[in-house]
Amino acid sequence: MLTGKHILVGITGGIAAYKAATLVRLLVKKNAEVKVIMTEMAKRFITPLTMATLSKNPVLADFFNPENGEWNSHVDLGLWADAYIIAPATANSVGKMAAGIADNLLLTAYLSAKCPVFVAPAMDLDMYRHPATLGNIETLQSHGDIIIEAESGELASGLEGKGRMAEPETIVACIGSYFEAPFSGLRALVTAGPTYEKIDPVRFISNYSSGKMGYAIAETLAQQGADVILVSGPTHLSPLHPNIRRVNVISASEMYEECMHLFPSCNIAVMCAAVADFTPEKQEENKIKQKTDLTLSLAKTKDIAAELGKIKRDGQILAGFALETDNELNNAREKLQSKNLDFIVLNSLNDTDSGFGIDTNKITIIDSSGEETWFETKPKKDVARDIASHIRQKYGQITDFEL
């Protein structure tokens, strides 16, 4: 995947700079050609000699060589690179990148880069979750940069929490997945978030879904080359990859209509949304006034995954989700069969780090063949990569069809 690729590695001044040595070594082992840019502060954490030895190229730090005046052109670097990975990316550098400040070679190369840019933030817990930092990261994502999310664990300050730079193996896998583009030329439908079932103008029935899992799947499939249509219920999230087109819906019936319309032209569909199972039989036009007793009559909503299963053709992959609280495996297997799914992703609310509103998930993938694959608790972005990997394996077993 990385053989012959030109990878530019930018190292900023954080304690995680020591991990850049392993990162560069892994990239070189993948037969990539690597050049390293370091900030002045980065050189206090790891030496240019180390990075030059591992990368097999001189390290760049200044705009020119003070001994002979040779110019280090940030423009040429931006044109040379097939990918630019900034790891670690400190809060200071992330802020400058978001604001377009270019006061060192690493940042001017960033602004000149014509290639995909991967950013691996690393900083202390409070800095990472500060609204200014979160806003800067969102800005970078809106520019099309690929954020390799920080991990949780023990930090240099001694605190426990989110802020550790992703491990070099994770970063290399992310870059490799981008170039692999296994879904290039394919169209994927992903549903995400909750639905709102209107009772009256101010009240509705819904659930606790944040949409994070579905959005992570959409981002991963897009990063791996798919053209993604994301049918999303109400969330506070925004898809960030340019290959994602979002279709906003509110109710289960609206999501059903969109999915039935879109699915015939898609190669892959992942039904991740937490669609309401019931909707009020009657929606009041005016706000219901407080009463001693109120009976709310509910009707079943249409089972979107099951309806898509009825029209699924050879060459299409249809995956569903099962969030269970009891009898998990049997319930998931029943859904897998009754909805004509190719595989189902099971997660349980009995797992403390799995389910609605959080950044981690613990899943089991049950294939139509009956095979079960169990995974440990992971960040939802990593879970999305596991699901994409299963789709790749599954899609390789079927015959393509003409859209």
C-alpha positions in Angstrom: 0.0 0.0 0.0 2.8 2.4 0.8 5.5 1.2 -1.5 7.0 4.1 -3.3 4.8 6.7 -1.6 6.3 10.0 -0.5 5.4 10.6 3.1 6.2 13.9 4.8 6.3 13.6 8.6 6.0 16.7 10.7 7.1 16.6 14.3 6.1 19.3 16.8 7.3 19.9 20.3 5.5 17.5 22.6 6.6 14.6 24.8 5.0 12.2 22.3 7.7 13.2 19.8 9.6 10.1 20.8 6.9 8.0 19.1 7.8 9.7 15.8 10.9 7.5 15.7 8.8 4.4 15.6 6.4 6.0 13.2 9.1 6.8 10.7 10.7 3.3 11.1 7.4 1.6 10.3 6.8 3.8 7.3 10.3 3.0 5.9 9.7 -0.7 6.5 6.5 -0.3 4.4 8.9 0.9 1.6 7.7 4.5 1.7 10.1 7.3 1.1 10.1 9.5 4.2 11.2 13.1 4.8 11.0 14.7 8.2 10.3 18.3 9.2 10.9 19.3 12.8 10.0 22.4 14.7 12.7 24.0 16.9 10.8 22.8 20.0 10.6 19.2 18.6 14.4 19.1 18.5 14.4 19.4 22.3 12.5 16.1 22.6 14.1 14.0 20.0 17.3 14.7 18.0 17.4 15.4 14.2 20.2 12.8 14.0 17.8 10.1 15.2 15.2 11.1 12.7 17.7 11.5 9.8 19.1 8.0 10.5 15.7 6.4 10.6 14.2 8.2 7.6 17.4 7.9 5.5 17.0 11.6 4.6 18.3 14.9 6.1 15.9 16.4 8.6 14.4 19.8 7.6 13.9 22.4 10.3 14.7 25.8 8.8 13.6 27.7 5.7 17.2 27.5 4.5 20.6 26.0 5.4 22.5 28.7 7.3 25.8 27.2 6.2 25.3 27.4 2.5 22.1 29.3 2.0 20.3 26.3 0.3 16.6 26.9 0.3 14.2 24.4 1.7 11.1 25.1 -0.4 7.8 24.5 1.4 6.1 24.6 -2.0 8.3 21.8 -3.4 7.7 19.8 -0.2 3.9 20.2 -0.6 4.2 19.0 -4.2 6.5 16.1 -3.4 4.4 14.5 -0.7 1.7 11.9 -1.3 0.7 12.3 2.3 1.6 14.7 5.2 1.3 13.4 8.7 1.8 15.7 11.6 2.5 13.6 14.7 2.5 14.7 17.4 0.4 17.8 16.7 0.5 19.9 19.8 -2.3 22.3 20.8 -0.1 25.2 19.8 0.5 23.8 16.3 -3.1 22.8 15.8 -4.2 26.3 16.7 -1.8 27.8 14.2 -2.8 25.4 11.5 -6.5 26.3 12.1 -5.7 30.0 12.0 -3.4 29.8 8.9 -0.3 31.0 10.8 2.9 30.0 9.1 5.9 30.9 11.3 8.0 27.8 10.7 8.7 25.3 7.9 6.3 22.7 9.2 3.4 25.1 9.0 4.3 26.6 5.6 4.5 23.1 4.2 1.1 22.4 5.7 -0.4 25.4 4.0 1.3 24.4 0.7 0.4 20.7 0.8 -1.6 19.4 -2.1 -1.9 16.0 -0.6 -4.1 14.5 2.2 -3.0 15.7 5.6 -3.2 13.5 8.6 -3.1 15.1 12.1 -2.4 13.1 15.3 -3.1 15.4 18.2 -1.2 14.9 21.5 -1.5 17.1 24.6 -2.7 17.0 28.2 -6.2 16.1 29.1 -7.4 19.7 29.9 -5.8 21.1 26.8 -7.4 18.5 24.6 -10.9 19.0 25.9 -10.7 22.8 26.0 -13.3 24.4 23.7 -10.6 26.3 21.8 -8.7 23.1 21.0 -11.9 21.2 20.0 -12.9 24.1 17.8 -9.5 24.1 16.1 -9.7 20.4 15.4 -13.2 20.9 13.9 -11.7 23.6 11.7 -9.0 21.3 10.5 -11.6 18.7 9.7 -13.7 21.2 7.8 -10.6 21.9 5.7 -10.5 18.2 4.8 -7.7 17.1 7.2 -7.9 13.6 8.5 -7.8 13.6 12.3 -6.3 10.5 13.9 -8.0 10.9 17.3 -6.0 10.9 20.5 -6.2 7.9 22.7 -7.0 7.7 26.5 -4.5 6.6 29.1 -1.8 7.9 31.4 -0.5 11.3 30.3 2.9 12.9 30.9 1.3 15.1 33.6 0.3 12.0 35.6 -3.4 12.5 34.8 -5.5 9.8 33.2 -7.6 10.7 30.2 -7.8 11.5 26.5 -4.8 13.2 25.0 -2.2 10.4 24.2 -1.0 10.5 20.6 -2.3 7.5 18.7 0.2 4.6 18.5 2.4 4.6 15.4 0.9 1.3 14.3 -2.5 2.9 14.3 -1.3 5.9 12.3 0.4 3.8 9.7 -2.7 1.7 9.3 -4.8 4.8 8.8 -2.5 6.1 6.1 -2.4 2.7 4.5 -6.2 2.4 4.5 -6.4 5.8 2.7 -4.1 4.6 -0.1 -5.7 1.2 -0.3 -9.0 2.7 -1.2 -10.7 -0.7 -1.4 -14.1 0.9 -2.0 -13.1 3.1 -4.8 -15.9 3.3 -7.4 -18.5 1.9 -5.0 -21.5 3.7 -3.5 -22.4 3.2 0.2 -25.6 4.0 2.1 -25.2 4.6 5.9 -27.9 5.5 8.3 -27.1 7.2 11.6 -28.6 8.9 14.7 -32.0 8.7 16.2 -35.4 9.5 14.7 -38.0 11.9 16.3 -41.6 10.7 16.3 -43.8 13.8 16.7 -46.5 13.7 19.4 -47.4 17.4 19.2 -45.5 20.6 18.1 -43.3 20.5 21.2 -43.0 16.8 22.1 -41.6 13.7 20.4 -40.6 10.1 21.0 -36.9 9.3 20.5 -33.9 7.6 22.1 -30.4 8.4 23.3 -28.5 7.8 20.0 -25.8 10.4 19.3 -25.1 9.2 15.8 -21.3 8.8 16.6 -21.1 5.2 15.4 -22.9 5.8 12.1 -20.9 8.9 11.3 -17.6 7.0 12.1 -18.7 4.3 9.6 -19.5 6.9 7.0 -16.1 8.6 7.5 -14.2 5.4 7.3 -15.9 4.2 4.1 -15.3 7.6 2.5 -11.7 7.5 3.5 -11.4 4.1 1.9 -12.7 5.4 -1.4 -16.5 5.0 -1.3 -19.0 7.6 -2.3 -21.1 7.7 0.8 -24.7 8.8 1.3 -25.3 9.4 4.9 -29.0 9.5 5.9 -29.0 11.1 9.3 -31.6 11.7 12.0 -31.2 14.8 14.2 -27.7 15.0 15.6 -25.1 17.6 16.5 -22.5 16.0 14.3 -21.3 17.0 10.8 -19.8 14.7 8.2 -16.4 16.0 7.3 -15.1 13.9 4.4 -15.8 15.4 0.9 -17.0 12.0 -0.3 -20.0 12.1 2.0 -23.3 13.6 1.1 -25.7 13.9 4.0 -29.4 13.6 3.7 -31.2 15.0 6.8 -34.4 13.3 8.0 -36.4 13.6 11.2 -38.9 10.7 11.4 -38.7 7.0 10.8 -41.0 7.3 7.8 -38.7 9.9 6.3 -35.7 7.7 6.8 -37.6 4.8 5.3 -38.5 6.8 2.1 -35.0 8.0 1.6 -33.4 4.5 2.1 -35.9 2.8 -0.2 -35.1 5.4 -2.9 -31.3 5.3 -2.5 -30.6 1.6 -1.8 -31.1 0.2 -5.4 -28.2 2.3 -6.6 -25.8 1.4 -3.8 -23.3 -1.4 -3.5 -23.2 -1.3 0.3 -25.7 -0.3 3.0 -25.0 -0.2 6.7 -28.1 0.4 8.8 -26.7 2.0 12.0 -29.4 4.4 12.9 -31.5 3.9 16.0 -34.8 4.1 14.3 -37.9 4.4 16.6 -39.9 1.2 16.7 -43.2 3.0 17.4 -44.7 6.3 16.3 -47.9 8.1 17.6 -51.0 7.0 15.7 -52.1 10.6 15.8 -50.0 13.7 15.8 -51.6 16.7 17.4 -51.5 20.0 15.6 -51.6 22.0 18.9 -49.7 21.5 22.1 -51.4 18.9 24.4 -52.4 20.6 27.6 -51.7 18.9 31.0 -54.4 16.4 31.9 -54.9 14.0 34.8 -54.5 11.1 32.5 -53.3 10.8 28.9 -53.4 7.7 26.7 -50.9 7.7 23.8 -51.7 5.2 21.1 -48.7 4.0 19.2 -48.3 2.3 15.8 -45.3 0.3 14.6 -42.9 2.0 12.2 -41.7 0.3 9.1 -38.6 -1.9 9.6 -36.2 -0.3 7.2 -33.5 -3.0 7.2 -36.1 -5.7 6.7 -37.7 -3.8 3.8 -34.3 -3.3 2.2 -33.6 -7.0 2.7 -36.7 -7.8 0.6 -35.3 -5.9 -2.4 -31.6 -6.7 -2.0 -30.0 -8.0 -5.2 -27.0 -10.2 -5.8 -23.9 -8.1 -5.5 -25.3 -5.8 -2.7 -24.1 -5.9 0.9 -26.6 -5.1 3.6 -25.5 -4.8 7.2 -27.6 -4.1 10.3 -27.0 -3.3 14.0 -28.6 -4.9 17.1 -28.4 -3.0 20.4 -29.6 -5.5 23.0 -30.2 -5.6 26.8 -30.9 -9.3 27.2 -30.6 -12.6 25.2 -28.2 -10.7 23.0 -26.8 -13.4 20.6 -30.2 -15.1 20.0 -31.9 -11.8 19.3 -29.2 -10.7 17.0 -29.2 -14.0 15.1 -33.0 -13.8 14.7 -32.7 -10.2 13.2 -29.9 -11.4 10.9 -32.1 -14.1 9.4 -35.5 -12.3 9.4 -34.1 -9.1 7.7 -32.0 -11.0 5.1 -28.8 -9.2 6.2 -25.3 -10.2 5.1 -24.1 -9.6 8.6 -25.2 -7.9 11.8 -23.2 -5.9 14.4 -24.2 -6.7 17.9 -23.6 -4.4 20.9 -25.0 -4.6 24.4 -26.1 -2.0 26.8 -24.8 -4.4 29.5 -21.3 -3.4 28.5 -20.4 -0.2 30.3 -18.3 1.2 27.4 -20.8 0.3 24.7 -23.9 2.0 23.4 -25.3 5.5 23.1 -23.6 8.8 23.5 -20.0 7.6 24.3 -16.9 7.4 22.2 -16.2 3.7 22.6 -18.0 0.5 21.6 -17.7 -3.2 22.0 -19.1 -5.3 19.2 -19.6 -8.8 17.9 -20.0 -9.3 14.1 -22.3 -12.2 13.2 -22.1 -13.3 9.6 -24.9 -14.8 7.5 -22.8 -18.0 7.5 -23.1 -18.1 11.3 -19.5 -17.2 12.0 -19.0 -14.8 15.0 -16.2 -12.4 15.4 -15.7 -10.8 18.8 -13.9 -7.5 19.4 -12.5 -5.8 22.4 -13.7 -2.3 23.5 -12.3 0.3 21.1 -12.9 3.9 20.1 -15.8 4.0 17.6 -13.5 5.1 14.8 -11.5 1.9 15.3 -14.8 -0.1 15.5 -15.8 1.5 12.2 -12.5 0.3 10.6 -13.2 -3.3 11.9 -16.7 -3.1 10.2 -15.2 -1.8 7.0 -12.6 -4.6 7.0 -15.5 -7.1 7.3 -17.3 -5.5 4.4 -14.1 -5.7 2.3 -13.9 -9.4 3.1 -17.6 -10.0 2.4 -17.6 -7.9 -0.8 -14.7 -9.9 -2.1 -16.9 -13.0 -2.0 -19.7 -11.7 -4.2 -20.1 -10.7 -7.8 -20.3 -7.1 -8.7 -23.5 -5.9 -10.2 -24.2 -3.1 -12.7 -25.8 0.0 -11.1 
